[in-house]
Amino acid sequence: MVIWISSYPKSGNTYIRSFLSAYFFSKNGKFEFDQLINILQFPSIKFSKKDYFNFDDAARNWISNQNTFFDKKKFIFLKTHNSLENYKNIKFTTINQTIGAIYIVRDPRNIITSLCNHYSFTQEQAYLNLIDKNASLSEKSVNGDCSNFTFLGSWSNHYKSWRDIKDFKVLFLKYEDLQNDKIKIFRKIINFIYELQGSKNIIDEDKFENCVRSTNFATLKNKELNEKFEESVYSKDGKKINFFNLGFKNKWQNYLEKDILEKLNHVYKNDLIDLGYI
């Protein structure tokens, strides 16, 4: 059964995956990039029975691919940026494949600048993607395979689709709480996973302490600068773009253009209030 690590892009998914990889897939809790192979992304060509040459076919096979590749008698962590909204009446997953999820939401005003760094967007382009109800990640392979197709929808619909699902348990977290009290949040995550698994395990304190220390954002940023990181991206001119960029230092007050801020505050006023961002 799948335990999803889900978020809208650039919202802390890899940060959570790094911590979980260190805790569940190392002996001593010290994080290394190669541990991330234990929490791979879905949808993905890697988890596709065949090539799909249009996005609708790829979506229609989300569930059948989950049934094919993931043993229902075992627990597996998977990363996703997919919304739980139906895409053209197609479900992403059901209780037959999923036992639970951890979802990370982030202030959209900070997502804007992270999207700009990662995808080389202008702030206007990032804003338009954020509010687009039909937005997706639709990169094709060299031969045109669309198996990587991920339906995002708008930022607002995305987080609500995961937060409000009733079919399985979701631990709903705010990215900002990882800065304010990450030890409390990391403990909550591990205990939530143990609960999903029906486990009576207790937290290994020494291992936990090593996990917290070795996945500190500054440590991750330094590791990326000095080691090979498979998830790093490159600009069109071949320049490496740092995956771990500003992190918690990304403050929209310092980077967001005034007109973009005004539009976001207007469009997402109710969301920002509900989530405690204003």
C-alpha positions in Angstrom: 0.0 0.0 0.0 1.2 3.5 -0.9 2.0 6.3 1.6 2.2 9.4 -0.5 4.6 12.3 0.2 2.6 15.0 -1.7 2.8 18.7 -2.4 2.5 21.3 -5.0 5.9 21.8 -6.6 8.5 23.7 -4.6 6.8 23.3 -1.3 9.2 21.1 0.7 8.6 17.7 -0.7 12.2 16.8 -1.1 13.0 18.1 2.4 10.5 15.7 3.9 11.7 12.9 1.7 15.3 13.5 2.8 14.3 13.2 6.4 12.2 10.1 5.9 14.9 8.5 3.7 17.5 9.0 6.5 15.2 7.6 9.2 13.7 4.6 7.5 16.5 3.7 5.0 19.7 4.1 6.9 21.3 2.4 9.8 22.4 5.5 11.7 20.1 8.3 10.5 22.7 10.1 8.5 21.4 11.3 5.2 22.9 10.7 1.8 21.4 11.6 -1.6 21.4 8.0 -2.8 18.8 7.1 -0.1 16.2 9.1 -2.0 15.9 6.2 -4.4 13.7 4.6 -1.8 11.1 7.3 -2.3 10.6 7.7 -6.0 8.2 9.8 -7.9 4.9 8.8 -9.4 3.6 9.2 -12.1 6.8 8.2 -13.8 8.1 6.3 -16.8 9.8 4.0 -14.4 6.4 2.9 -13.1 4.6 2.6 -16.4 3.6 -0.7 -18.1 4.0 0.8 -21.6 4.5 4.0 -23.5 1.6 6.4 -23.6 1.7 9.0 -26.3 -1.0 11.3 -25.0 -1.7 12.7 -21.6 -5.2 11.2 -21.4 -3.9 7.7 -21.9 -1.2 8.3 -19.3 -3.8 9.5 -16.8 -6.2 6.6 -17.5 -3.4 4.2 -16.4 -2.4 5.9 -13.1 -4.3 3.4 -11.0 -3.5 0.3 -13.1 0.2 1.2 -12.9 -0.1 1.5 -9.1 -1.8 -1.9 -9.0 1.0 -3.4 -11.2 4.1 -2.0 -9.6 3.2 -1.7 -5.9 2.5 -4.7 -3.7 -0.6 -4.1 -1.6 0.8 -6.2 1.2 3.9 -4.0 1.6 4.2 -0.3 2.5 5.9 1.9 0.0 6.6 5.7 0.1 6.1 7.6 -3.1 6.6 11.2 -3.9 3.9 13.0 -6.0 2.9 16.4 -7.2 -0.3 15.1 -8.6 -3.6 16.7 -7.5 -6.4 14.4 -6.1 -8.9 16.3 -8.3 -10.3 14.1 -11.0 -8.6 14.8 -14.3 -11.3 14.4 -17.0 -13.2 12.2 -14.6 -10.1 10.1 -14.0 -9.1 9.4 -10.4 -5.4 9.5 -9.4 -5.6 6.8 -6.7 -8.1 5.1 -4.4 -8.2 3.3 -1.1 -7.4 0.1 -2.9 -3.9 1.5 -3.6 -3.4 4.1 -0.9 -3.3 3.8 2.9 -2.4 7.4 3.7 -0.5 10.6 2.8 1.6 13.4 4.1 0.8 16.7 2.4 2.9 19.8 2.7 1.3 23.2 1.9 3.4 26.4 1.5 2.6 30.1 1.3 2.0 30.6 -2.5 3.8 34.0 -2.3 7.0 32.1 -1.5 6.3 29.4 -4.1 6.4 32.0 -6.8 10.1 32.8 -6.4 11.0 29.1 -6.0 9.2 28.3 -9.2 11.1 31.2 -10.9 14.4 29.7 -9.8 13.7 26.1 -10.7 11.9 26.6 -14.0 13.5 29.8 -15.1 10.0 31.5 -15.1 9.3 35.2 -14.8 7.1 36.0 -11.8 4.2 36.6 -14.1 4.6 33.1 -15.7 4.9 31.5 -12.2 1.7 33.4 -11.1 -0.3 32.3 -14.1 0.8 28.7 -13.5 -0.2 28.9 -9.9 -3.8 30.0 -10.6 -4.3 27.8 -13.7 -7.0 25.2 -13.0 -5.6 23.1 -15.8 -1.9 23.3 -15.0 0.2 20.2 -15.3 3.8 18.9 -15.5 3.8 17.4 -18.9 7.4 16.7 -19.9 7.7 14.0 -22.6 10.5 11.5 -23.0 12.8 11.6 -26.1 10.5 9.2 -27.9 7.3 11.1 -27.0 6.2 9.0 -24.0 3.9 10.9 -21.7 4.0 8.5 -18.7 5.5 11.3 -16.5 2.3 13.4 -16.9 1.3 15.0 -13.6 -1.9 16.9 -13.2 -1.5 19.9 -10.9 -4.6 22.2 -11.3 -4.4 25.4 -9.4 -2.4 25.8 -6.1 -5.7 26.3 -4.2 -7.4 23.3 -5.7 -4.3 21.2 -5.2 -3.9 21.5 -1.5 -7.7 21.3 -0.9 -7.9 18.1 -2.9 -5.5 16.4 -0.5 -6.6 18.1 2.7 -10.2 17.3 2.3 -10.1 13.7 1.1 -12.1 11.4 3.2 -11.0 8.0 1.7 -7.8 7.8 3.6 -5.8 9.6 6.3 -3.8 12.6 5.4 -1.3 14.4 7.7 -1.6 18.0 6.5 1.5 20.1 7.3 2.6 23.7 6.6 6.1 24.2 5.2 6.6 27.1 7.5 6.1 24.9 10.6 9.2 23.0 9.6 11.2 26.2 10.2 9.4 27.1 13.4 9.4 23.7 15.1 10.8 21.0 12.8 11.5 18.5 15.7 7.9 18.5 16.7 6.8 18.1 13.0 9.3 15.3 12.3 8.1 13.4 15.3 4.5 13.9 14.2 5.4 12.5 10.8 7.1 9.4 12.1 4.3 8.6 14.6 1.7 9.1 11.8 3.6 6.6 9.6 3.7 4.1 12.5 0.0 4.6 13.0 -0.7 3.9 9.3 1.4 0.8 9.5 -0.2 -0.4 12.7 3.2 -0.5 14.2 3.9 -0.3 18.0 7.5 1.0 17.3 8.8 4.0 19.2 11.1 6.6 17.8 14.8 5.8 17.9 16.1 8.9 19.5 19.7 8.7 18.5 18.8 8.0 14.9 16.2 10.7 15.0 18.8 13.3 16.2 21.1 12.3 13.4 18.3 12.7 10.8 17.4 16.1 12.0 21.0 17.2 11.9 22.0 15.7 8.6 18.9 17.1 6.8 19.3 20.6 8.0 18.6 22.9 5.0 22.1 24.4 5.1 23.6 20.9 5.2 21.5 19.8 2.2 22.5 22.9 0.3 26.2 22.3 1.0 25.9 18.7 -0.1 24.4 19.7 -3.4 27.2 22.1 -4.0 29.8 19.4 -3.3 28.2 16.2 -4.4 26.2 14.9 -7.4 22.5 15.3 -6.9 20.3 13.6 -9.5 17.4 16.0 -9.1 19.4 19.2 -9.9 18.2 21.0 -13.0 19.9 23.0 -15.7 19.0 26.2 -17.5 18.6 26.4 -21.3 22.2 27.6 -21.5 23.5 24.6 -19.5 24.0 26.3 -16.2 23.3 24.3 -13.1 20.3 25.7 -11.1 20.6 25.0 -7.4 17.7 22.8 -6.2 18.3 23.8 -2.6 18.2 27.5 -3.1 16.9 29.9 -0.5 14.8 27.6 1.6 13.5 29.3 4.7 15.3 32.5 3.7 12.9 32.8 0.8 10.7 35.7 2.1 8.2 37.0 -0.4 8.5 40.4 1.3 12.1 40.7 -0.1 11.5 39.2 -3.6 7.9 39.4 -4.8 7.0 42.1 -7.3 4.3 44.5 -6.0 1.8 43.8 -8.8 2.2 40.0 -8.4 1.7 40.3 -4.6 -1.4 42.3 -5.1 -2.9 39.8 -7.5 -2.0 36.8 -5.3 -3.4 38.5 -2.2 -6.7 39.2 -4.1 -7.1 35.8 -5.8 -6.1 33.7 -2.8 -7.3 36.0 0.0 -9.6 33.4 1.6 -7.0 30.6 1.3 -4.3 32.8 2.9 -6.7 33.6 5.7 -7.8 30.0 6.2 -4.2 28.8 6.3 -3.1 31.5 8.7 -0.8 33.2 6.2 -2.5 36.6 6.7 
